Amino acid sequence: MMKVVIMAGGKGTRIASINSEVPKPMITVCGKPILEWQIENLKASGLVDITIVTGHLGHVIQEYFGDGSRWDVRISYFAETEPLGTAGALFKMPELTDDFLLMCGDVVLDVDFRRFIAFHQAHHAWVTLMTHPNNHPFDSSLLVTETLLPQTEGGLPVDTHRVVRWMNKEDERNCYSNLVNAGIEIISPRLLQEVRRHYVPRHPETPDKIDLDRDVLKPYVESGHIFSYCTPEYIKDMGTPDRYYEVEKDMKQGKVKARNLRHKQKAVFLDRDGTINQYVGFLNTAQQLELIPQVADAIRLINQSGYLAIVVTNQPVIARGECTWEELKHIHQKMETELGKSGAYLDGIYVCPHHPDKGYAGERAAYKIVCDCRKPKSGLLLQAAADFNIDLSQSYMIGDSDNDVEAGRNAGLSDSIKIERNKPGELYHVLSEII
């Protein structure tokens, strides 16, 4: 099974008010150090060969975990005698001869690593980055993945998951998908070889101090060998006291463990037009999209509840020839950006482009079909259920039309609820009653 490297050498100056006497990964959450929660999660996925990179107060970590036998894992240590940055240690560890999992020791998470590894191997990647939507995308590193447009009329776009752009916090970005780099990677030694061959230190006075993002990952996006594995599972860094208390609350309420995709998920499925954004007829440009007042508060309520927030939307503007796939993507990026400004996010967006009625000027005949995904049929909901291991009987559908209600019933949801179109606060009111 794959080797794991945990970077646990940081001082954690921003969270020092919680506990400054131990290394950041040793701060306790619900009675256990963050690092111990991580090791238990790794063990549950069969990952038992672990190297911990230590620095500040590293002896505290080594004294607590020893050789790992108490947790039925094998732990070794690499001690940084001087700071090597977030990646320098990787180039001094001769045992990294196969693909390995890399993670930071200050992240609280509970994920199914088996899925992650299978994705990485299927894509033959030099690097696979674990990504997720979060409630602060504006101050996070964001990724853009490659979307292949249909090569034949009637086809659907394909997200190859290949990373084509990396946006750091300081990079300009106006409209984006909420695809945040979670700080967990699987790395092939092939990438390390490439970096060794071409690396030029940004700071010649400290050539061994290497930054993972800026020196190792971002420069190799153009290689085409870096991929994104997006998951709705629980991943939160412990960078600030506020996030610490949020994580501790989530842990006590069982939300951290419940979001592991090994377990059945619950979801709130949402229609788009008239439910999230103002209904304006056949919306076909991003400029037309305007969120309904208080809708971000409503979706944030879903995020905080432990349910997944998933949009399922009929978009006949594709079939009618009134909107391109590129513009539809831009519309959804604007929606995600506007939600993110208020700390809300979507876990998935599913689209039906079809429309069975013919005879419109400019229509695209190949999309004028009877399909299984156009609501009131349940194809979009069933696809999301397969992707996210959703228990449909514990989930809800909310929309502004009878088709939305019927789609939820056809999928066997717990309930389908029709709300008043474009009404401010309506979605929040309904959600506060059911979740």
C-alpha positions as CSV (number, residue, x, y, z in Angstrom):
1,M,0.0,0.0,0.0
2,M,1.1,3.6,-0.6
3,K,3.5,5.4,1.6
4,V,2.3,8.5,3.4
5,V,4.3,11.6,4.3
6,I,2.8,14.1,6.8
7,M,4.4,17.6,7.0
8,A,4.2,18.4,10.7
9,G,7.0,21.0,11.2
10,G,5.0,24.3,11.2
11,K,4.9,26.6,14.2
12,G,1.3,27.6,13.8
13,T,1.7,31.2,14.8
14,R,-1.9,32.2,13.8
15,I,-3.4,29.6,16.1
16,A,-0.9,30.0,18.9
17,S,-3.6,31.3,21.2
18,I,-5.2,27.9,21.4
19,N,-2.0,26.2,22.6
20,S,1.5,27.5,21.9
21,E,3.3,24.8,23.9
22,V,2.9,22.0,21.4
23,P,3.4,21.8,17.6
24,K,0.4,22.8,15.6
25,P,-0.5,19.2,14.6
26,M,-0.6,18.2,18.3
27,I,-3.3,20.7,19.2
28,T,-6.2,18.6,20.5
29,V,-9.7,18.5,19.0
30,C,-12.2,16.6,21.1
31,G,-9.5,15.0,23.2
32,K,-7.1,13.9,20.5
33,P,-4.3,15.7,18.6
34,I,-5.1,16.6,15.0
35,L,-2.3,14.2,13.9
36,E,-3.9,11.3,15.8
37,W,-7.2,11.9,14.0
38,Q,-5.3,11.8,10.7
39,I,-3.5,8.6,11.5
40,E,-6.7,6.9,12.4
41,N,-8.3,8.0,9.1
42,L,-5.3,6.7,7.2
43,K,-5.4,3.4,9.0
44,A,-9.1,3.0,8.1
45,S,-8.1,3.2,4.4
46,G,-5.3,0.7,4.8
47,L,-2.5,3.3,4.8
48,V,-0.1,2.2,7.5
49,D,3.4,3.2,6.3
50,I,3.8,6.8,7.5
51,T,6.7,9.2,7.7
52,I,6.2,12.3,9.8
53,V,8.4,15.4,8.9
54,T,9.1,17.2,12.1
55,G,10.5,20.6,13.0
56,H,9.4,23.0,15.7
57,L,9.0,20.9,19.0
58,G,9.3,17.8,16.9
59,H,10.2,15.7,20.0
60,V,6.7,16.2,21.3
61,I,5.3,14.4,18.3
62,Q,7.9,11.6,18.4
63,E,7.4,11.0,22.1
64,Y,3.6,10.7,21.7
65,F,3.4,8.5,18.6
66,G,6.7,6.5,18.9
67,D,6.9,3.8,16.2
68,G,3.1,3.9,15.7
69,S,2.5,0.3,17.0
70,R,-0.2,1.6,19.4
71,W,-2.3,2.5,16.3
72,D,-1.2,-0.6,14.3
73,V,0.8,1.6,11.8
74,R,4.5,2.0,11.2
75,I,5.8,5.5,11.8
76,S,9.3,6.8,11.0
77,Y,10.5,10.4,11.3
78,F,12.4,12.9,9.2
79,A,13.6,15.8,11.4
80,E,14.3,19.2,9.8
81,T,17.3,20.7,11.5
82,E,16.6,23.9,9.6
83,P,13.4,25.0,7.9
84,L,13.1,23.5,4.4
85,G,9.8,25.0,3.3
86,T,6.8,22.9,2.5
87,A,8.6,20.6,0.1
88,G,12.3,20.7,0.8
89,A,12.3,17.5,2.9
90,L,10.9,15.5,-0.1
91,F,14.1,16.0,-1.9
92,K,16.2,14.7,1.0
93,M,14.2,11.5,1.6
94,P,15.7,8.6,-0.5
95,E,12.8,6.2,0.3
96,L,10.4,8.1,-1.9
97,T,10.8,5.8,-4.9
98,D,7.1,5.1,-5.6
99,D,4.0,7.3,-5.7
100,F,3.2,8.6,-2.2
101,L,0.5,10.5,-0.4
102,L,1.5,13.9,1.0
103,M,-0.6,15.9,3.5
104,C,-0.2,18.6,6.1
105,G,-0.4,17.7,9.8
106,D,-2.8,20.6,10.7
107,V,-5.8,19.5,8.6
108,V,-8.8,17.9,10.2
109,L,-10.3,15.5,7.7
110,D,-12.2,12.2,7.2
111,V,-12.0,11.0,3.7
112,D,-12.0,7.7,1.8
113,F,-8.4,7.6,0.6
114,R,-9.1,4.4,-1.4
115,R,-11.2,6.5,-3.8
116,F,-8.4,9.1,-4.1
117,I,-5.8,6.5,-4.9
118,A,-7.9,4.7,-7.4
119,F,-8.6,8.0,-9.2
120,H,-4.8,8.8,-9.3
121,Q,-3.9,5.5,-10.7
122,A,-6.6,5.6,-13.3
123,H,-5.3,8.9,-14.6
124,H,-1.6,7.9,-14.6
125,A,-0.9,11.3,-13.0
126,W,2.4,12.8,-11.9
127,V,0.3,14.6,-9.2
128,T,-3.3,14.3,-8.1
129,L,-4.5,17.2,-6.0
130,M,-7.4,16.6,-3.6
131,T,-9.8,19.5,-4.1
132,H,-13.1,20.6,-2.7
133,P,-15.5,23.6,-2.6
134,N,-15.2,25.6,0.6
135,N,-16.8,28.7,2.3
136,H,-13.8,31.0,1.7
137,P,-12.7,30.5,-1.9
138,F,-11.8,34.2,-2.2
139,D,-8.7,33.6,0.1
140,S,-7.9,30.1,-1.1
141,S,-5.8,28.7,-3.9
142,L,-8.1,27.8,-6.7
143,L,-7.7,25.4,-9.7
144,V,-9.2,25.4,-13.1
145,T,-9.7,22.0,-14.9
146,E,-9.9,21.2,-18.6
147,T,-13.3,21.0,-20.1
148,L,-13.5,19.3,-23.5
149,L,-16.4,20.6,-25.5
150,P,-18.5,18.1,-27.5
151,Q,-16.7,16.9,-30.7
152,T,-20.0,15.9,-32.2
153,E,-23.3,17.7,-32.1
154,G,-25.5,16.3,-29.3
155,G,-22.6,15.4,-27.1
156,L,-21.9,16.7,-23.6
157,P,-18.9,18.5,-22.3
158,V,-16.3,16.3,-20.5
159,D,-14.3,17.5,-17.5
160,T,-11.0,15.6,-17.9
161,H,-10.0,16.7,-14.4
162,R,-6.7,17.8,-15.8
163,V,-5.5,21.0,-14.1
164,V,-4.9,23.8,-16.6
165,R,-4.6,26.8,-14.4
166,W,-3.5,27.5,-10.8
167,M,-4.6,30.6,-9.1
168,N,-2.9,31.6,-5.8
169,K,-4.7,33.9,-3.4
170,E,-2.9,37.0,-4.8
171,D,-3.7,36.2,-8.4
172,E,-6.4,38.2,-10.1
173,R,-9.7,36.3,-10.5
174,N,-13.1,37.8,-11.2
175,C,-15.3,34.7,-11.8
176,Y,-14.4,31.2,-11.0
177,S,-15.5,27.7,-10.0
178,N,-15.2,27.0,-6.3
179,L,-12.5,24.3,-6.8
180,V,-10.1,24.8,-3.8
181,N,-6.7,23.0,-3.4
182,A,-7.1,21.1,-0.1
183,G,-3.4,20.6,0.5
184,I,-3.5,16.8,0.1
185,E,-1.6,15.3,-2.9
186,I,-0.5,12.0,-4.4
187,I,2.9,12.6,-6.0
188,S,4.9,10.5,-8.4
189,P,8.7,10.4,-8.0
190,R,8.7,11.4,-11.7
191,L,7.7,14.9,-10.7
192,L,10.5,15.1,-8.2
193,Q,12.9,14.0,-10.8
194,E,11.7,16.8,-13.2
195,V,12.0,19.4,-10.4
196,R,15.5,18.3,-9.6
197,R,16.5,18.6,-13.2
198,H,15.1,22.1,-13.7
199,Y,14.8,23.8,-10.3
200,V,16.3,27.2,-9.9
201,P,16.0,28.5,-6.4
202,R,13.9,31.7,-6.0
203,H,16.1,32.5,-3.0
204,P,19.7,31.5,-3.7
205,E,20.7,32.1,-0.1
206,T,18.4,29.2,1.0
207,P,18.4,26.8,-2.0
208,D,17.1,23.8,0.1
209,K,14.0,25.7,1.2
210,I,11.4,24.8,-1.4
211,D,7.8,25.8,-1.6
212,L,5.4,23.0,-2.6
213,D,2.9,25.1,-4.4
214,R,5.1,27.8,-6.1
215,D,8.2,25.7,-6.8
216,V,6.9,22.2,-7.3
217,L,3.3,22.1,-8.3
218,K,2.3,25.3,-10.1
219,P,5.2,25.4,-12.5
220,Y,4.3,21.9,-13.8
221,V,0.6,22.6,-14.5
222,E,1.6,23.1,-18.2
223,S,3.0,19.6,-18.3
224,G,-0.6,18.2,-18.5
225,H,0.2,15.6,-15.8
226,I,-1.5,17.2,-12.8
227,F,-5.1,16.2,-12.1
228,S,-7.8,17.3,-9.6
229,Y,-9.8,14.9,-7.5
230,C,-12.8,16.8,-6.2
231,T,-14.6,15.5,-3.1
232,P,-17.3,16.9,-0.8
233,E,-15.8,15.1,2.2
234,Y,-14.8,17.0,5.3
235,I,-11.4,18.8,5.0
236,K,-10.6,21.9,7.0
237,D,-7.3,23.4,7.9
238,M,-6.7,24.8,11.4
239,G,-5.1,28.0,10.4
240,T,-7.0,30.3,12.8
241,P,-8.8,30.1,16.2
242,D,-12.2,30.6,14.5
243,R,-11.7,27.6,12.2
244,Y,-10.5,25.6,15.2
245,Y,-13.7,26.2,17.1
246,E,-15.8,25.5,14.0
247,V,-14.0,22.2,13.5
248,E,-14.4,21.2,17.2
249,K,-18.2,21.9,16.9
250,D,-18.5,19.8,13.7
251,M,-16.6,17.0,15.3
252,K,-18.8,16.9,18.3
253,Q,-21.9,16.9,16.1
254,G,-20.6,13.9,14.1
255,K,-20.3,15.9,10.8
256,V,-16.7,15.1,10.2
257,K,-17.0,11.4,10.1
258,A,-20.4,11.4,8.4
259,R,-19.1,13.1,5.3
260,N,-16.7,10.3,4.5
261,L,-18.0,8.9,1.2
262,R,-17.8,5.4,2.6
263,H,-21.0,6.4,4.4
264,K,-24.3,7.2,2.7
265,Q,-24.8,10.9,2.2
266,K,-27.9,13.1,2.5
267,A,-28.5,15.9,-0.1
268,V,-30.7,18.8,-0.8
269,F,-31.3,19.0,-4.6
270,L,-32.1,22.5,-5.8
271,D,-33.5,23.8,-9.0
272,R,-31.6,26.8,-10.4
273,D,-33.7,29.4,-12.2
274,G,-36.3,30.9,-9.9
275,T,-34.9,29.0,-6.9
276,I,-31.3,30.2,-6.7
277,N,-31.2,33.0,-9.2
278,Q,-33.9,35.3,-10.4
279,Y,-36.1,33.7,-13.1
280,V,-35.8,35.9,-16.3
281,G,-37.1,33.4,-18.8
282,F,-34.4,31.7,-20.8
283,L,-31.3,33.0,-19.1
284,N,-28.4,32.8,-21.5
285,T,-25.6,35.1,-20.3
286,A,-23.8,35.5,-17.1
287,Q,-24.7,39.2,-17.0
288,Q,-28.4,38.2,-16.6
289,L,-27.7,36.1,-13.5
290,E,-28.7,37.7,-10.2
291,L,-29.0,35.7,-7.0
292,I,-32.4,35.9,-5.2
293,P,-32.0,37.8,-1.9
294,Q,-31.1,35.6,1.1
295,V,-30.4,32.6,-1.2
296,A,-26.7,32.5,-0.1
297,D,-27.9,32.3,3.5
298,A,-30.1,29.4,2.6
299,I,-27.4,27.4,0.8
300,R,-25.0,28.2,3.7
301,L,-27.6,26.6,5.9
302,I,-27.3,23.4,3.8
303,N,-23.5,23.5,4.0
304,Q,-23.6,23.8,7.8
305,S,-26.2,21.1,8.2
306,G,-24.1,18.3,6.8
307,Y,-26.3,17.8,3.7
308,L,-24.8,18.1,0.3
309,A,-26.1,21.1,-1.8
310,I,-26.6,19.9,-5.4
311,V,-28.1,21.8,-8.3
312,V,-30.1,19.9,-10.9
313,T,-31.3,22.1,-13.7
314,N,-32.9,21.9,-17.1
315,Q,-31.1,24.1,-19.5
316,P,-33.0,24.0,-22.9
317,V,-31.1,27.1,-24.0
318,I,-28.5,24.7,-25.3
319,A,-31.0,22.8,-27.4
320,R,-32.6,26.0,-28.5
321,G,-29.3,27.4,-29.7
322,E,-29.6,30.4,-27.4
323,C,-26.5,29.6,-25.2
324,T,-23.2,27.9,-25.8
325,W,-21.6,25.4,-23.5
326,E,-18.9,28.0,-22.8
327,E,-21.4,30.6,-21.8
328,L,-23.3,28.1,-19.6
329,K,-20.0,27.3,-17.8
330,H,-19.5,31.1,-17.3
331,I,-23.0,31.4,-15.9
332,H,-22.3,28.7,-13.3
333,Q,-18.9,30.2,-12.4
334,K,-20.6,33.5,-11.7
335,M,-23.2,31.7,-9.5
336,E,-20.4,30.0,-7.6
337,T,-18.5,33.2,-7.2
338,E,-21.4,35.2,-5.9
339,L,-22.3,32.4,-3.4
340,G,-18.7,32.2,-2.3
341,K,-18.7,35.9,-1.4
342,S,-21.3,35.0,1.3
343,G,-19.6,31.8,2.5
344,A,-21.9,29.4,0.6
345,Y,-21.0,26.7,-1.9
346,L,-22.4,24.0,-4.1
347,D,-21.2,20.4,-4.0
348,G,-22.3,19.6,-7.5
349,I,-24.1,21.1,-10.6
350,Y,-25.9,18.7,-13.0
351,V,-27.4,19.9,-16.2
352,C,-29.8,18.6,-18.8
353,P,-29.3,20.4,-22.2
354,H,-32.2,18.6,-24.0
355,H,-35.6,19.9,-25.2
356,P,-38.0,17.6,-27.0
357,D,-40.1,20.2,-28.8
358,K,-38.8,21.1,-32.3
359,G,-39.4,24.0,-34.7
360,Y,-37.4,26.9,-33.1
361,A,-35.2,29.1,-35.2
362,G,-31.5,28.4,-34.5
363,E,-32.3,25.2,-32.6
364,R,-29.7,22.4,-32.3
365,A,-31.4,19.3,-33.6
366,A,-29.2,16.8,-31.9
367,Y,-30.3,18.0,-28.5
368,K,-34.0,17.9,-29.5
369,I,-34.6,14.5,-28.0
370,V,-36.6,12.7,-25.3
371,C,-34.0,12.0,-22.6
372,D,-33.8,10.5,-19.2
373,C,-32.3,13.6,-17.5
374,R,-34.8,16.3,-18.2
375,K,-37.0,17.0,-15.2
376,P,-39.6,15.6,-14.3
377,K,-37.5,12.5,-15.1
378,S,-35.0,11.7,-12.4
379,G,-31.8,11.1,-14.3
380,L,-29.8,14.0,-12.9
381,L,-30.7,13.1,-9.4
382,L,-29.8,9.4,-9.9
383,Q,-26.4,10.4,-11.4
384,A,-25.6,12.6,-8.5
385,A,-26.6,9.8,-6.1
386,A,-24.2,7.4,-7.8
387,D,-21.4,10.0,-7.8
388,F,-21.8,10.9,-4.1
389,N,-23.2,7.7,-2.5
390,I,-26.4,9.6,-1.7
391,D,-29.3,7.9,0.2
392,L,-32.2,9.4,-1.8
393,S,-34.8,8.3,0.8
394,Q,-33.1,10.8,3.2
395,S,-32.8,13.6,0.7
396,Y,-35.0,16.5,-0.5
397,M,-35.8,18.3,-3.8
398,I,-36.7,22.0,-3.8
399,G,-37.8,24.0,-6.8
400,D,-40.3,26.4,-8.2
401,S,-42.1,24.2,-10.7
402,D,-44.2,21.0,-10.7
403,N,-41.5,19.3,-12.8
404,D,-39.1,19.8,-9.9
405,V,-41.5,18.2,-7.4
406,E,-42.3,15.3,-9.8
407,A,-38.6,14.7,-10.4
408,G,-37.9,14.3,-6.7
409,R,-40.9,11.9,-6.3
410,N,-39.7,9.9,-9.3
411,A,-36.3,9.6,-7.6
412,G,-37.8,8.4,-4.3
413,L,-36.8,11.3,-2.2
414,S,-38.0,11.9,1.3
415,D,-39.9,15.0,0.1
416,S,-40.2,17.3,-2.8
417,I,-41.2,20.9,-2.1
418,K,-42.4,23.6,-4.5
419,I,-41.6,27.2,-3.5
420,E,-42.7,30.5,-4.8
421,R,-40.6,31.7,-7.7
422,N,-38.1,34.5,-7.1
423,K,-39.4,35.2,-3.6
424,P,-36.7,36.5,-1.2
425,G,-36.1,34.4,1.8
426,E,-38.4,31.6,0.6
427,L,-35.7,29.0,0.2
428,Y,-34.2,29.8,3.6
429,H,-37.6,29.5,5.3
430,V,-38.3,26.1,3.8
431,L,-34.8,24.8,4.6
432,S,-35.0,26.0,8.2
433,E,-38.1,23.7,8.6
434,I,-36.6,20.5,7.2
435,I,-32.9,20.3,8.0
